[in-house]
Amino acid sequence: MKLSRVSIPYRAFGSSLKILVAAMFLFGGAFGEMSLSALFGAVIIFFAVVITSIGYSYLYWKNFDYFFEGDSLKISHGIIRKNEREIPVSRIQNADVKRNLIHRVLGIGVVSLETAGGNATEASLKYVDLEKSNEIKKKIREFKKASKKEDNEEVETEEDERELLYSIKDSELGLLGVTSVNSGLLFALFALIGFSAPSLTSTVEGSGVALYIAIATIFIVGLLLVTVSNFITTVSRFYDFKLYREKDTLEYERGLFNRAEGSIPLNKLQRLVITDNPLKRAVDRGSLSIETAGYTASSAQEMELAIPLAKNERINEFVEELEGPEDMHLESIPLRALRRYFTRYIILSTIITLGAVLWTGTFSYIIPLTFILASAAAAYLKWVHTGFLETENHLITRRGFWRRRTIIVPYYRTQNVIMSDTIFQQAWDLSTVTLDIAGTGIMSGDASAVDIDTRRARDLSKDLHEKFQASIDK
């Protein structure tokens, strides 16, 4: 099979445009001083580049072939050097199709093939006709069904039914845009204000405007711009989001300008993650993500949102349908963990206060008093939003206030059970029990029961290990 013929001019246009932009950036200031003959020569060179790009794109298309043979997908490509790749269909985990606005107008898309155990795209077909992209996904499903039959697995013979599980409403989409917080943009805003503080101070001096008013105004305007930008990007990304179920696979569609279609194989389910923040909790809503086996911590962006935003009751129902845990009432951690958090924040606040006093040479009782109140509030919020639950088949953990994550891990996906305690936890007789999940690391967000009583941690570690072993023997 061949790539779409439309990919020839599209690829050539993209290459030529990149060269033109680079030339304008490097030599844009010199164009106005060029003689007529020099300008004419530049135009000739550009057209030569365009013709070369078209020729290269044609040769790329001519030498690119992909086809199914046996139980593998074979890809052959290369102009000067011929390269051949063979991907076993059984290892293909996801076949995602992504189309931006131009792709949709041209009727093409990018098919990305993800394989189990990989942390990057195994193969990318740029650019395929939309009909062929659907045909690729269909053939992959057929190959997997055939392999199940060979393995004597039960495969239903009736025609597959695609069931719509979730579609986002306009009101939910708007609420998602309002309640989603992009921490990266907020960090950039604070960094910008911090870097511009010296120049801002010199500019404001003598203008009659108080410095704190100027900084507050800049912060409010910047926060407004960040909020509007985040709202637009979130709404455009999850516009017309739909989630379907076909046998043991979830399939999603989303996007206004960049339309994406992908699949989430439930037999590869690694863990479920319910995420919320103070804004989402205020309206009793959250988001549900699904991580499948094969994705590593370095590809966290691949953890797909199965439900971008819904009421917590609906999310709990969906979790129960997928994995079965009915009880979501978590066990609280000891009260002394609250005192530990408060002590940590007070020490940090004291260091900051002493540094400010040494820097400015002045001291005000308002500063330490404010830090004490803030430390107490921060410690309580951290403590009250931390917990865990040991069920018959899952470990459920919860951590975080600004971005609270409730992680649900089935025991059969566990690699190891780890009990640990730092020197600071030992002082409070506290420990952490972690389920080491296949494909991730201890620091990447595994299910961890943090700051629990050490005796309880030993019992929990023993129970989890026994349940983990029992799940393997099944």
C-alpha positions in Angstrom: 0.0 0.0 0.0 1.1 3.5 -0.7 0.9 6.8 1.2 -1.6 9.3 -0.1 -0.7 11.1 -3.3 -1.7 14.4 -1.6 1.3 13.8 0.7 3.7 14.8 -2.2 2.6 18.5 -2.6 1.8 18.7 1.2 5.3 17.5 2.2 7.0 19.7 -0.4 5.0 22.8 0.6 6.0 22.2 4.3 9.7 21.8 3.5 9.7 24.9 1.3 7.8 27.0 3.9 10.4 26.0 6.6 13.3 27.1 4.3 11.5 30.4 3.4 10.9 31.2 7.1 14.5 30.4 8.0 15.7 32.6 5.1 13.5 35.5 6.1 14.8 35.2 9.7 18.4 35.1 8.7 18.5 37.5 5.7 15.2 39.4 6.1 17.0 42.7 6.9 19.1 42.4 3.8 16.3 42.1 1.3 15.6 45.8 1.3 19.2 46.6 0.4 19.5 44.0 -2.4 19.9 45.0 -6.0 17.2 44.0 -8.5 19.5 41.3 -10.0 20.4 39.9 -6.5 16.7 39.8 -5.6 15.9 38.0 -8.9 18.6 35.5 -8.1 17.1 34.9 -4.6 13.7 34.2 -6.2 15.3 31.7 -8.7 17.1 29.9 -5.8 13.8 29.7 -3.9 12.0 28.2 -6.9 14.8 25.8 -7.3 14.4 24.8 -3.7 10.6 24.3 -4.3 11.3 22.1 -7.3 13.8 20.1 -5.4 11.4 19.6 -2.5 8.7 18.4 -4.9 11.2 15.9 -6.4 12.3 14.7 -3.0 8.7 14.3 -1.8 7.8 12.3 -4.9 10.8 10.0 -4.5 9.9 9.6 -0.8 6.3 8.6 -1.8 7.5 6.3 -4.6 9.9 4.4 -2.3 7.5 4.1 0.7 5.4 1.0 1.0 3.6 -0.7 3.8 1.6 -3.9 3.8 0.4 -6.7 6.0 2.1 -10.1 5.5 1.4 -13.0 7.8 1.1 -11.7 11.3 3.3 -8.6 10.7 3.1 -5.1 9.3 6.0 -4.5 7.0 7.3 -1.0 6.1 9.8 -0.3 3.3 11.2 3.2 2.8 14.3 5.1 1.8 15.6 6.9 -1.3 19.4 6.4 -1.2 19.4 3.6 1.4 16.5 1.2 1.5 15.2 0.4 5.0 12.7 -2.4 5.9 10.9 -2.8 9.2 8.7 -5.6 10.4 6.3 -5.0 13.3 4.5 -8.0 14.8 0.8 -7.1 14.9 0.5 -8.8 18.3 2.8 -6.1 19.7 0.9 -3.2 18.2 -0.9 -1.7 21.2 -2.4 1.5 19.7 -3.0 2.7 16.2 -3.8 6.4 16.6 -4.9 8.7 13.9 -4.2 12.5 14.2 -5.4 15.1 11.8 -5.0 18.9 12.0 -7.3 21.3 10.2 -5.3 21.1 6.9 -5.3 17.3 7.1 -9.0 17.2 7.4 -9.5 19.5 4.4 -7.1 17.3 2.4 -8.6 14.1 3.6 -5.4 12.7 5.1 -4.0 11.8 8.5 -1.0 10.6 10.4 -1.2 7.0 11.7 1.0 6.4 14.7 1.7 2.8 15.8 2.5 2.3 19.5 3.9 -1.1 20.7 3.9 -2.6 24.1 7.1 -2.1 25.9 8.2 1.0 23.9 8.4 4.5 25.2 8.1 6.1 21.7 6.2 5.7 18.5 7.2 2.5 16.8 6.2 3.7 13.3 4.5 6.7 11.8 2.7 6.7 8.5 2.7 10.3 7.0 0.3 10.8 5.3 -2.4 8.3 4.7 -5.9 8.6 3.2 -8.6 8.6 5.8 -10.2 5.5 4.4 -6.9 3.6 4.5 -6.2 4.7 8.1 -9.5 3.2 9.1 -8.6 0.1 7.1 -5.3 -0.2 9.0 -7.1 -0.1 12.4 -9.6 -2.7 11.2 -6.9 -5.1 9.9 -5.0 -4.8 13.2 -8.2 -5.8 15.1 -8.8 -8.7 12.7 -5.3 -10.0 13.2 -5.6 -9.9 16.9 -8.9 -11.7 16.8 -7.4 -14.4 14.6 -4.4 -14.8 17.0 -6.9 -15.3 19.9 -8.7 -18.0 18.0 -5.3 -19.8 17.5 -4.6 -19.5 21.2 -8.0 -21.2 21.9 -9.3 -18.0 23.5 -13.0 -17.3 23.3 -13.9 -14.9 20.6 -17.5 -13.8 20.0 -18.5 -14.5 16.4 -21.3 -11.9 16.2 -20.6 -8.5 14.6 -18.8 -6.1 16.9 -21.0 -3.5 18.5 -19.5 0.0 19.1 -21.1 1.3 22.3 -21.0 5.0 23.1 -19.9 5.4 26.7 -19.3 9.1 27.1 -19.6 12.3 25.1 -18.8 15.7 26.5 -21.6 18.2 26.6 -21.1 21.9 25.7 -21.7 22.9 29.3 -19.1 20.3 30.5 -16.7 21.5 27.8 -16.9 25.1 29.0 -16.5 24.0 32.6 -13.5 21.9 31.7 -11.9 25.0 30.1 -12.5 27.1 33.2 -11.4 24.5 35.8 -8.3 23.2 34.0 -5.1 24.8 35.2 -1.9 24.8 33.2 0.8 24.8 35.8 3.4 25.4 33.1 1.8 28.7 32.0 1.5 29.8 35.6 5.1 29.0 36.3 6.1 31.0 33.2 4.0 33.9 34.4 5.7 33.9 37.9 9.1 33.6 36.2 8.4 36.5 33.9 7.4 38.7 36.8 10.5 37.7 38.7 12.9 38.3 35.9 11.3 41.7 35.0 11.1 42.9 38.7 14.4 44.9 38.6 13.5 46.7 35.3 10.0 47.2 36.5 11.2 48.8 39.8 13.3 51.3 37.9 10.4 52.1 35.5 7.8 52.6 38.2 10.0 54.8 40.4 9.1 58.4 39.9 5.9 57.6 38.1 3.7 58.2 41.2 2.4 54.6 41.1 3.1 52.3 44.0 5.3 49.3 43.1 3.0 46.8 44.6 0.1 48.2 42.6 2.1 47.9 39.4 3.1 44.3 40.1 -0.5 43.4 41.1 -1.8 44.9 37.9 0.7 43.0 35.8 0.0 39.8 37.6 -3.8 40.2 37.2 -3.4 40.9 33.5 -1.0 38.1 33.0 -3.3 35.7 34.9 -6.2 36.7 32.8 -4.2 36.1 29.6 -3.0 32.7 30.9 -6.6 31.8 31.8 -8.0 32.8 28.4 -5.2 31.0 26.6 -5.7 27.8 28.7 -9.4 27.9 28.1 -9.0 28.1 24.3 -6.4 25.3 24.1 -8.4 23.0 26.4 -11.7 23.6 24.6 -10.2 23.1 21.2 -8.4 19.9 22.3 -11.4 18.2 23.8 -14.1 19.6 21.5 -16.6 16.9 20.5 -14.9 14.3 22.7 -16.5 10.9 22.4 -15.5 7.6 24.1 -16.7 4.3 22.6 -16.2 0.7 23.7 -15.7 -2.1 21.2 -15.1 -5.4 22.9 -12.0 -5.1 25.1 -10.9 -1.7 23.6 -11.9 1.9 24.3 -11.8 4.2 21.3 -11.9 8.0 21.6 -12.3 10.9 19.2 -11.5 14.5 20.1 -10.4 17.9 18.8 -11.6 21.0 17.0 -8.6 22.0 14.9 -6.4 19.0 15.5 -8.7 15.9 15.4 -7.3 12.8 17.1 -8.6 9.3 17.1 -7.0 6.6 19.3 -7.6 3.4 21.2 -7.0 2.2 24.7 -6.7 -1.6 25.0 -8.3 -2.6 28.3 -6.4 -5.9 28.4 -3.2 -3.8 28.8 -4.7 -1.6 31.5 -2.0 -0.6 34.0 -3.7 1.8 36.4 -6.6 4.3 36.6 -5.9 7.8 37.7 -8.6 10.2 38.9 -7.3 13.8 38.8 -8.9 17.0 40.2 -8.0 20.4 41.6 -9.7 22.8 43.9 -11.8 24.3 41.1 -13.0 20.9 39.9 -13.7 19.8 43.5 -15.7 22.9 44.1 -18.2 21.7 41.3 -17.9 18.0 42.4 -16.1 16.9 39.2 -12.9 15.2 38.2 -11.1 13.6 35.2 -10.2 10.0 34.6 -7.1 8.8 32.8 -6.1 5.3 31.9 -2.5 4.2 31.6 -1.8 1.0 29.6 1.2 -1.3 29.9 4.2 -0.3 27.8 4.1 3.5 28.6 6.9 4.7 30.8 7.3 7.8 33.0 9.1 9.6 30.2 5.9 9.3 28.1 3.4 10.5 30.7 1.7 12.5 28.0 0.5 9.2 26.5 -1.7 8.5 29.5 -5.0 9.1 27.8 -8.0 10.8 29.3 -11.0 8.5 29.2 -13.3 11.1 30.7 -12.1 14.7 30.5 -14.6 16.0 33.0 -17.6 14.4 34.8 -19.3 14.3 38.1 -17.4 12.2 40.7 -20.3 9.8 41.0 -20.2 9.1 37.2 -16.4 8.6 37.4 -16.7 6.2 40.3 -19.3 4.2 38.3 -17.1 4.1 35.3 -14.1 2.9 37.4 -16.4 0.2 38.9 -17.4 -0.9 35.4 -13.8 -1.2 34.3 -12.0 -2.6 37.3 -14.5 -3.4 40.0 -13.6 -1.4 43.2 -16.9 -0.2 44.7 -15.6 1.3 47.9 -13.7 4.6 47.4 -13.7 5.7 51.1 -10.0 5.9 51.8 -8.3 5.4 55.1 -6.7 8.5 56.7 -3.1 8.7 57.6 -2.1 9.3 61.3 -2.6 12.7 62.9 1.2 12.9 63.7 1.8 13.1 59.9 -0.1 16.4 60.1 2.3 17.6 62.8 5.2 16.4 60.6 4.0 18.5 57.7 3.5 21.6 59.9 7.0 21.2 61.3 8.5 20.9 57.8 6.7 24.1 56.6 7.6 26.0 59.8 11.3 25.2 59.3 11.1 26.3 55.7 9.3 29.5 56.6 11.9 30.3 59.3 14.7 30.0 56.8 12.9 32.3 54.3 12.2 34.8 57.1 15.8 34.9 58.3 17.0 35.3 54.7 14.6 38.2 54.2 15.7 39.9 57.4 19.4 39.5 56.5 18.7 40.9 53.0 16.6 43.9 53.9 17.8 44.6 57.5 14.2 45.0 58.7 11.8 42.7 60.6 8.1 42.7 60.9 6.0 40.4 63.1 3.4 40.2 60.3 5.7 38.0 58.1 6.3 35.1 60.6 2.7 35.3 61.7 1.6 35.0 58.1 4.0 32.1 57.5 2.6 30.3 60.6 -1.0 30.5 59.5 0.0 29.5 55.9 2.0 26.5 57.2 -0.9 25.3 59.3 -3.3 25.6 56.4 -0.9 23.9 54.0 -0.1 21.1 56.4 -3.8 20.4 57.0 -4.7 20.4 53.3 -1.8 18.0 52.6 -2.9 15.7 55.4 -6.6 15.7 54.7 -6.0 14.9 51.0 -3.7 12.0 51.6 -5.0 8.5 52.1 -5.1 4.9 50.9 -7.4 1.9 50.7 -6.6 -1.8 50.4 -9.3 -3.7 48.6 -9.6 -7.4 47.6 -8.1 -6.7 44.1 -6.7 -3.2 44.2 -4.7 -0.7 46.1 -6.1 2.8 45.9 -4.0 5.8 47.0 -4.6 9.5 47.0 -2.2 12.5 47.3 -2.0 16.2 46.5 -4.1 19.3 47.0 -3.5 21.6 44.0 -3.4 18.5 41.7 -4.9 15.6 43.6 -4.4 12.2 42.1 -6.3 9.1 43.1 -4.5 6.1 41.7 -6.2 2.7 41.4 -3.8 -0.2 40.7 -4.8 -3.9 40.3 -2.5 -6.3 42.0 -1.9 -8.4 38.9 -0.1 -5.4 37.4 2.3 -5.1 40.3 6.0 -5.9 39.9 7.1 -5.6 43.5 6.0 -4.3 46.9 8.4 -1.8 48.5 8.3 -0.5 52.1 10.6 2.5 52.8 11.1 5.3 55.3 13.3 8.3 55.3 15.2 9.5 58.4 12.6 12.2 58.8 9.8 9.6 58.7 11.6 7.5 61.2 11.5 10.3 63.7 7.7 10.2 63.5 7.4 6.4 63.3 6.0 6.7 59.7 6.6 4.7 56.6 5.6 4.5 52.9 4.4 1.4 51.1 4.7 1.5 47.3 3.4 -0.8 44.6 6.1 -0.9 41.9 4.2 -1.0 38.6 5.5 -2.5 35.5 7.0 0.1 33.2 7.2 2.9 35.8 9.5 3.9 38.6 9.1 4.6 42.3 9.4 8.4 41.6 7.0 8.4 38.6 3.7 8.3 40.5 3.2 4.7 41.5 0.5 3.9 44.0 2.1 4.8 47.3 0.5 4.8 50.8 2.5 7.6 52.2 3.2 8.5 55.8 1.3 5.7 57.4 2.0 4.1 60.8 5.1 1.9 60.6 3.2 -1.1 62.1 0.4 -0.6 59.7 2.9 -0.3 56.9 4.4 -3.7 57.7 1.0 -5.4 57.8 0.0 -3.6 54.6 3.2 -4.6 52.8 2.7 -8.2 53.9 -1.0 -8.2 52.7 -0.1 -6.6 49.4 2.6 -9.1 48.7 0.4 -12.0 49.4 -2.4 -10.6 47.2 0.2 -9.8 44.5 1.4 -13.4 44.6 -2.1 -14.7 44.5 -2.9 -12.6 41.4 0.1 -14.1 39.6 -1.0 -17.7 40.5 -4.4 -17.2 38.9 
